Amino acid sequence: MASTSSALSETSEVVKKKPPTLASILNQKNAQWYYSGQAISLTGLMLRAATLSLFLVALLGKQKAAPYIGIVWAANLLAGSFFGAMIGLFLDRVDKRRALQITAVIGIVQGLILAYLTRNGVHTSEQLKMSVVWEIITITCIGCIPYAIDGICRNAMVKDALVDRDDHGLGAIIFNSLYNFGLIIGNGLAGLLVGSIGFANLFLINAASYIVLIFALEKMDFTHLEPIPIWNGMIKEVNAGMRYTFGNPGIRICILLSCVVTVFGFAYNILLAVINETMFNGGPKEFSYLGISAGLGSLVGSLFAVFYGSKNRKMTVIGACLAIGIAHIVLAHTRNINVGSVLLFVSGVGFMCAFLPLRGALMHLIEDRKRSSIVLGITFQFFFGGMMVSAFCSGYAAKHFGCPTVLQTCGIVLVLVGIVTPFLPGIKKIG
């Protein structure tokens, strides 16, 4: 009898430790509501980013637009770059569902304001064009705090939505892969519809996408969560979060590599509208073609990360860095849009195959759920900071040195990163 009980216990343990799958996660009601709501909302977010880039190019011209596109991206990331840790601490002490619903409402308002500012399209007098640009930058700066809260909260809620800790790594990869779904649809809609419905209506679609997220969050069940801690010892908690984050060599290496991959591997997406105009002499439809190619690559990279990326994260990240780097270097020297679309596809695959395994490893390495948001806040502070540096520097460099120089420089750096990564301390911790 004892042996039977022992056997049942061992069998139970084996079942308990069975690795999560895409099907096992998507069968959960919370995951269904969360991922579906995020898919639509993130599509709206990517639509807004693409529409803003296209609007600035149409308003200012391809030679002048690049630095302002970089400034708009950088302004959006400003708060997250400096206050990520404090935002994480804030999210550890509030109802994340309500926080995300509030930022969604702010996103609706921001979309409506952008629709109002762009209602005249590009038919604005010369003296008013720069006024419109700086109004957009101002609105983006004002919205950078809710944007940072929104970005960190979306990721932190994966842990709250999925009860089993073993699901968190794959759950994070699935969530981050939804950005690629949004990238494909958002870039496609922006390029295809801007000529028929105009910039303002695209921003109205962006505003409407947040309504779906608000509804989906309301349908989720969070009764399994522990009570929210009281507000005390904030500085002590930040220091503890810092020690927890940087005391773990696996988390440290995830932050370092994620930051480097973001700075040098995401510039192509920030500058896509300018690359399309200056390197391929394309318009909105060509932008859509290139954007969908990059987005499809990101989707393929996400699927690879979901099904295979967790098996050998180190080699996946190394191969991805080399692939992005080589694709960027070759892209810098081509003026054929079809070849460019293939190289952007490879860049999209590589970026996701580098970024998502690191994100999944990070979520798995955070064992203390009570500090999960503050640790994510710290890591996103570096992520937002890296993207802000990438946006500002790539926009400035594209104007003064040209997009090919930016792409080639980023490619060389990423190839070097791929070469040195196997020798970095703590790299074995990511799996």
Secondary structure as the mmCIF struct_conf table of DSSP 4:
data_model
#
loop_
_struct_conf.conf_type_id
_struct_conf.id
_struct_conf.beg_label_comp_id
_struct_conf.beg_label_asym_id
_struct_conf.beg_label_seq_id
_struct_conf.end_label_comp_id
_struct_conf.end_label_asym_id
_struct_conf.end_label_seq_id
HELX_RH_AL_P HELX_RH_AL_P1 ALA A 2 LYS A 16
TURN_TY1_P TURN_TY1_P1 LYS A 17 LYS A 17
HELX_LH_PP_P HELX_LH_PP_P1 LYS A 18 PRO A 20
HELX_RH_AL_P HELX_RH_AL_P2 LEU A 22 LEU A 26
TURN_TY1_P TURN_TY1_P2 ASN A 27 ASN A 27
BEND BEND1 GLN A 28 GLN A 28
HELX_RH_AL_P HELX_RH_AL_P3 LYS A 29 LEU A 60
HELX_RH_AL_P HELX_RH_AL_P4 LYS A 62 ASN A 76
TURN_TY1_P TURN_TY1_P3 LEU A 77 LEU A 77
HELX_RH_AL_P HELX_RH_AL_P5 LEU A 78 ASP A 92
TURN_TY1_P TURN_TY1_P4 ARG A 93 ARG A 93
BEND BEND2 VAL A 94 VAL A 94
HELX_RH_AL_P HELX_RH_AL_P6 LYS A 96 LEU A 117
TURN_TY1_P TURN_TY1_P5 THR A 118 VAL A 122
HELX_RH_AL_P HELX_RH_AL_P7 GLU A 126 ILE A 142
TURN_TY1_P TURN_TY1_P6 GLY A 143 GLY A 143
HELX_RH_AL_P HELX_RH_AL_P8 CYS A 144 ALA A 161
BEND BEND3 ASP A 164 ASP A 164
HELX_RH_3T_P HELX_RH_3T_P1 ARG A 165 ASP A 167
HELX_RH_AL_P HELX_RH_AL_P9 HIS A 168 GLU A 218
TURN_TY1_P TURN_TY1_P7 LYS A 219 LYS A 219
TURN_TY1_P TURN_TY1_P8 THR A 223 HIS A 224
BEND BEND4 LEU A 225 LEU A 225
HELX_LH_PP_P HELX_LH_PP_P2 GLU A 226 ILE A 230
BEND BEND5 TRP A 231 TRP A 231
HELX_RH_AL_P HELX_RH_AL_P10 MET A 234 PHE A 246
TURN_TY1_P TURN_TY1_P9 GLY A 247 GLY A 247
HELX_RH_AL_P HELX_RH_AL_P11 PRO A 249 GLY A 265
BEND BEND6 PHE A 266 PHE A 266
HELX_RH_AL_P HELX_RH_AL_P12 ALA A 267 ILE A 270
TURN_TY1_P TURN_TY1_P10 LEU A 271 LEU A 271
HELX_RH_AL_P HELX_RH_AL_P13 LEU A 272 PHE A 280
HELX_RH_AL_P HELX_RH_AL_P14 PRO A 284 PHE A 304
HELX_RH_PI_P HELX_RH_PI_P1 ALA A 305 GLY A 309
TURN_TY1_P TURN_TY1_P11 SER A 310 LYS A 311
BEND BEND7 ASN A 312 ASN A 312
HELX_RH_AL_P HELX_RH_AL_P15 ARG A 313 LEU A 331
TURN_TY1_P TURN_TY1_P12 ALA A 332 HIS A 333
HELX_RH_AL_P HELX_RH_AL_P16 ILE A 337 LEU A 365
HELX_RH_3T_P HELX_RH_3T_P2 ARG A 369 ARG A 371
HELX_RH_AL_P HELX_RH_AL_P17 SER A 372 PHE A 401
HELX_RH_AL_P HELX_RH_AL_P18 CYS A 403 VAL A 420
HELX_RH_3T_P HELX_RH_3T_P3 THR A 421 PHE A 423
BEND BEND8 LEU A 424 LEU A 424
TURN_TY1_P TURN_TY1_P13 PRO A 425 GLY A 426
HELX_RH_3T_P HELX_RH_3T_P4 ILE A 427 ILE A 430
#
